[in-house]
Amino acid sequence: MTQKVALFLAHAMAMEQEAADRYDELADTMEVHNNREVAELFRQMAKYSRLHGASVAQRASSHDLPRLKSWQYRWNMAEPPEVGEVEGGHYLMTPYHALVFALENEKRGHQYYALQATDNDDAEVRAMAAEMADEEAEHVAELEAWIARTPKPAADWADDPDDAVVVD
């Protein structure tokens, strides 16, 4: 395995782990706010990210991957592509919002792999990245189908008639 392949796989594993961690954080937030349906949806997304990460780990199992520091990762954005902003989780969000959030993450993951598949100068990385881009495209299609079956929330979905008021 070339150093470029090892570096690519290290990035892919980190991306999936970071995505799973973010989904778990959002699920925890939804549980705190008693939004159990969306919490469960985010837990499922975390599970899918871990499964995808496990398939990457399987590919890399016979190789030594570099142990990168956070600043050594080279993403095409500030955070790993499949990690959405934590602010994307409103406590009253609906399953529709959670699915749209996940869809945007998967689209960024697809973009990352597609770019590696065309712009990397290592043929093995290009081949692996193309395969992973195809997998991400499947995830995008699955989420788009799921969104199509999910009721869109009303325009006033974020209105909270019982805003928290703290009085000492």
Stockholm file with secondary structure:
# STOCKHOLM 1.0

chainA/1-168         MTQKVALFLAHAMAMEQEAADRYDELADTMEVHNNREVAELFRQMAKYSRLHGASVAQRASSHDLPRLKSWQYRWNMAEPPEVGEVEGGHYLMTPYHALVFALENEKRGHQYYALQATDNDDAEVRAMAAEMADEEAEHVAELEAWIARTPKPAADWADDPDDAVVVD
#=GR chainA/1-168 SS CCHHHHHHHHHHHHHHHHHHHHHHHHHHHHHHTTCHHHHHHHHHHHHHHHHHHHHHHHHHTTSCCCCCCGGGCCCSSSSCTTCCCGGGCCTTCCHHHHHHHHHHHHHHHHHHHHHHHHHCSCHHHHHHHHHHHHHHHHHHHHHHHHHHTSCCCCTTTTCCTTCCCCCC
#=GC SS_cons         CCHHHHHHHHHHHHHHHHHHHHHHHHHHHHHHTTCHHHHHHHHHHHHHHHHHHHHHHHHHTTSCCCCCCGGGCCCSSSSCTTCCCGGGCCTTCCHHHHHHHHHHHHHHHHHHHHHHHHHCSCHHHHHHHHHHHHHHHHHHHHHHHHHHTSCCCCTTTTCCTTCCCCCC
//
